[in-house]
Amino acid sequence: MKTTQAVSHFGSKKKLADALDISPSAVTLWGEVIPRLRQFQIQMLTGGALTAQVTAPPNLNQSSVNSSAAASGSNGAVLLSSALKVTA
């Protein structure tokens, strides 16, 4: 979802910010595309008039991730294999 779409729907950047209980400067920091979680919030606030743009996460190269544990990413983040199962 583009910031301009949401601003247009709400009427102004200030009205959009007020609806989200954030400052107008926070809206400005988004740039052209609204962060994904805010998109879902806006979708709920507009009753679906504006819809979140969901994109699939990039595929992990399964050969580079240990399927029985977690591997450390290049930025220190922990990558979990999609092969892991959670049991109760």
ABEGO torsion letter per residue (X at the ends): XBAAAAAAAAGBAAAAAAAAGBBAAAAAAAEABBBAAAAAAAAAAAGGABBBBBBBBBBBBAAABBAABBBBBAAGBBBBBAABBBBX
